Amino acid sequence: MKVTPDIIRCEFIGNEAKVTKSMHPGYLGISGKIVDETRNTFTILHKGEKKKVIKNMAVFHFKFPDGTIVEIDGKILTGRPEDRLKRHVRRLW
C-alpha cells in the first residue's frame, strides 16, 4: 500500500490498530481489531472486550492487510467516515 494523504479515506473497520500515544493514560496500549467507528470514536476489540477510544485524544498505529503499518493522529480522523471521503489533507511530509 502506498502511503499518501489519501490514507485517511481508507476503511478502518476490520484493520488492526494500536494506541501509541494518548492524553488519557487508560488508552495507552489498547490494541486489536477495529469493530466499529463513529464520528468521534473507534471501538477496538482488545483481549475479548470492546474498548471505545476517542479519536482526537490518541495517536494510532494501523496495520493494513498488506502488512503496511501507518501512524495517524486521531485528530485527522475525527468526523463521520463518509465525510472523510470529501476532505482534502495537505501532505504532512
Secondary structure, 3 states (H helix, E strand, C coil): CCCCHHHHHCCCCCCEEEEEEECCCCCCCCEEEEEEECCCEEEEEECCEEEEEEHHHEEEEEECCCCCEEEEEHHHHCCCHHHHCCCCCCCCC
